[in-house]
Every structure is written in C-alpha cells, then in structure tokens.
Amino acid sequence: MARIGIIGAGAYGTALACVTRRGGNEVVIWAREAEVASAMNRVAENSLFLKGVRLPQGIRATNDLPDAANADLLLLAPPAQHMRALTMQLRQYVAGGTPVVTCSKGIERGTCALMSRVVADTLPGTRAAVLSGPSFAADIARDLPAGVTLACADLALGEKLAHTVGTSRFRVYVSNDLIGAQIGGVVKNVIAIACGVALGKQLGDSARATLIARGLAEAAQLGVALGARFETFLGLSGAGDFVLSCNSPRSRNMSLGMALGEGRTLADILAERTTVQEGVHSAESIAALARQYRLDMPIALAVDAVLNHGTDLDDALDALLAHDRGLELPWHRNAA
C-alpha cells in the first residue's frame, strides 16, 4: 500500500482518488476550496465537480497542501494554467526523489511548456511521469473499464507506478514517450472543439470523422517535431483519446464547440461553466508552436482564430475548406 497525494479536487482528481483508493492505497486529496474538502469528508461526494458519484470509504480530503504533499507518490490534477503556481507552492513540501505524475492535459500559455516541463522547472529532484488517455472522470470514478497510458522515462519506475495506480478495470499501459503522451491529450482538446462545432452546425458524421483523422495527423506532426515518436499517436494517449473526446458531447471541449456551432458566444458559454475547457487555453500555444516549427496544422489554427482572434466561425470554416489538400501525411513528402 502506498500513500498517494492527489493535488486538485476537480472532476478528474476526484476520480483518480476513487481509482487509487479502490486499489488499496492510502489516499489524501487536496482541494483548493476548503468547503469542497469539508463536504467530501462529510458526505463522501464532491457535489461541485463530480456530482452523483459516491466516494469509496477511506478517501480523506484536505485543504492543507503540506498534508497532501507528504506522500510516496503525487498525482497532479489542477487546471493546466495553474500548474506552475501550484507546484511552486508544493516545492518546499515534496521530498527529493518523489515520483510526480502529471494528469492535466494542457499546455502553458505564454511559454508553450508541457506540464512535464513545468514540473521539471518547479519540482527539481522529483521523478516525473505523465498519465493520459481516454478516461472520462465519471466513468472511472464509477469503476467502469478504461485504459490509459503512463509515460515515464524510466520504464522500470513507470511499471511500478502503473501497478500502484492501476486496477483490473483501470488499465494502465506503460510508455517512455512523455512528449507524445502529452501532445495527444493537448491537441485532442482543440480538435474536440472543432468536432463540436461540426455537430452544432449539423455538418454531418463524415465531416467529424475527417476532423478526427486530420486532427490526429496534426497532433502527430507536432509531436514528432517536438521529439515524440509517431507510433505513440496510434495508442491510448493519441487515437484513443481522440476517439473519446471528439465523439461524445460529454466531453467538455466538444460540448463547448457544439454551443459555438449553434451560434452562442464563447463568453456566454464560459460564464455558465464551473469546469475548465483546456482546449480554449491550449489553442493559442498550439498555434504558436505550429508557426514556430512551420507545421501545417490548419484545424488547430482555425480553432485558435475563432477562440482568440475574433474570427467569424463561418469564415474560419470557409478558409479551412479552401486549404490546400496536398499529401495526406506531410512527413511522407520526401518518400513520394
């Protein structure tokens, strides 16, 4: 049994608490909001972020960061844009050599840093890993079967961590491609918004399938440019995550895109939501990386144009449909 500290009591952090507690671990979850921690301990439910899911007995919630940080293993699940500030606070409490698994699918605005890079900057001396893949919080919290990727440069440590956090129904597969595991989850959030727009505008299933396939190619292209392996995008943290988030209105990013496609404004959509749609924040950084590396990523650029630059949705769609088709896989150009 390990003592696991989970930092962030949003929907996914709460779901991970359920999974790891079922695996027989001692679990302490930190909530930023004192009232959330208190309610979780009192009624065994996180009614603000994961309403209707009964927490397994033995999970302890706290608003005290040092308490949660005193752990054999840390799982970090805050919103991606809060990762740096939060891990800076954690720094004085985390023992050297502690394994730290980032579970937030986002990229830092301004720096374009992946979460593993943020953790390396702010928690030096810890051992980094990444958890990603197709896993809706409500599904895994209710112990429905799911498969995810745990990426760690040290495969032996990765296998140990996978055994610690996994169960027979939360199936954890190991990789050593940290960049690829993260890029898949980051880009799929943006593509899920595009797929939601297609659904909201009633463009048909064929259009959505095209967006998924071409979006996955954009993710792989960016990942390879940053040092990832192409085959990672065929796995759970790539194709698996795309299939889930780009096909289900339960996806926060897809549902946001649907609302945009139906004619609502981004400001109005965000104003009524308590959860974070990481694709909104990541689109700007992905577009910046595409330009920096001179990559052909028209779907990601179109989403960024709509979300962050005031481009009319129909104009962005027209520009996307007018985009040069060329070879299906850009990196095959030299072999053609």
HUUR-V444882 format. One line per field, one symbol per residue. ss: DSSP state (H for helix, E for strand, L for the rest). psi: psi as a letter, one per 40 degrees, with the letter a starting at -180 (. if undefined). burial: I if it has 24 or more other ideal C-beta (glycine too) atoms within 12 Angstrom, else O. A space follows every 50 residues. Layout:
# HUUR-V444882
ss->???
psi->???
burial->???
This chain:
# HUUR-V444882
ss->LLEEEEELLLHHHHHHHHHHHHLLLEEEEELLLHHHHHHHHHHLLLLLLL LLLLLLLLLEEELLHHHHHLLLEEEELLLHHHHHHHHHHHLLLLLLLLEE EELLLLELLLLLLEHHHHHHHHLLLLEEEEEELLLLHHHHHLLLLEEEEE EELLHHHHHHHHHHHLLLLEEEEEELLHHHHHHHHHHHHHHHHHHHHHHH LLLLHHHHHHHHHHHHHHHHHHHHHHLLLHHHHHLHHHHHHHHHHLLLLL LHHHHHHHHHHLLLLHHHHHHLLLLLLHHHHHHHHHHHHHHHLLLLLHHH HHHHHHHHLLLLHHHHHHHHHLLLLLLLLHHHHHHL
psi->hihhhhhhfaddddddddddddeeihhhhhhdhdddddddddefigeddg hehhiihehhiiehddddegidhhhhfiideedddddddddeehiiehhh hhehgihhidefhiddddddddgieihiihhiihghdddddefiiihihh hhdhddddddddddeiadeghhiiiegddddddddddddddddddddddd efeidddddddddddddddddddddeeihdddeeadecdddddddeehed hddddddddddeeiiddddddeieihgdddddddddddddddefiggddd dddddddeeehhdddddddddeihdaidhdeedde.
burial->OIIIIIIIIIIIIIIIIIIIIIIOIIIIIIIIOOOIIOIIIOOOIIOIII OOIOIIOOIIIIIOIOOIIIIIIIIIIIIIIIIIOIIOIIIOIIOOOIII IIIIIIIIIOOIIIIIIIIIOIIOOIIIIIIIIIIIIIIIIIOOOIIIII IIIOOOIIOOIIIIIIIOOIIIIIIIIIIIIIIIIIIIIIIIIIIIIIII IOIOOOIIOIIIIIIIIIIIIIIIIIOIIIOIIIIIIIIIIIIIIIIIIO IIIIIIIIIIIOOOOIOOIOOOOOIIIIIIIIIIIIIIIIOOOOIIIIII IIIIIIIIOOOOIOOIIOOIOOOOOOOOOIOOOOOO
